[in-house]
Amino acid sequence: MQSLFELIEQTAKLSHINVRSETHGGETVVGADLKIVFVESSGILSEFHPRLRFAFYMKDENPQQASLEGQEPEPSIRVFGGLIKGFDIEYDLKGAEVVIKYGLGGSSDIHLETTNINGFKAGLLEGGSVSMSFVIKCNPTSDQVSKLTELLGNEITISVKPAEEKQGSLGLPIEG
């Protein structure tokens, strides 16, 4: 079984846009790189590999607050303390569909199809959170570039749906 990265209406920040021209089959088109940054629980690391979360986070052996009856405490202690601040994740998501909420939603949302996503970085934070970032490589229309420019530096709501048949394996064993 292969893990696939997916986001459903994730609150994030559009932190950078790089617009450029590209040549596709002799035709010049607009290309863009969008850097997305967000903070999520360390459970997001399992989107890349089921063991990755527990490689960097462990459960608190002496929790200050009593956990709810019948619920296990979440891993919140960094295994290596401050020794490892973060790491790159070598993962390419090809042909993904990206939707960024805009305006009233629906037809005004920014739909970016067959995008490639890479440049994944994970920052290990105290308390079991991870600062994630990645880069979306896309070919937006001029209207979409205008909308994206308005959103630059702001909080956005983004969904990423992988094109499962196009994904490559991470090449790591995922068996326990």
Sequence and secondary structure as in RCSB ss.txt:
>XXXX:A:sequence
MQSLFELIEQTAKLSHINVRSETHGGETVVGADLKIVFVESSGILSEFHPRLRFAFYMKDENPQQASLEGQEPEP
SIRVFGGLIKGFDIEYDLKGAEVVIKYGLGGSSDIHLETTNINGFKAGLLEGGSVSMSFVIKCNPTSDQVSKLTE
LLGNEITISVKPAEEKQGSLGLPIEG
>XXXX:A:secstr
      EEEEEEEEEEEEEEEEEETTEEEEEEEEEEEEEEEGGGGGGT TTHHHHHEE  SS SS   TT     
 EETTTTS  EEEE   EEEEEEEE  TTSGGGSEEEEEEEEEEEEEEE GGGEEEEEEEEEE   HHHHHHHHH
HTTSEEEEEEE  GGG          
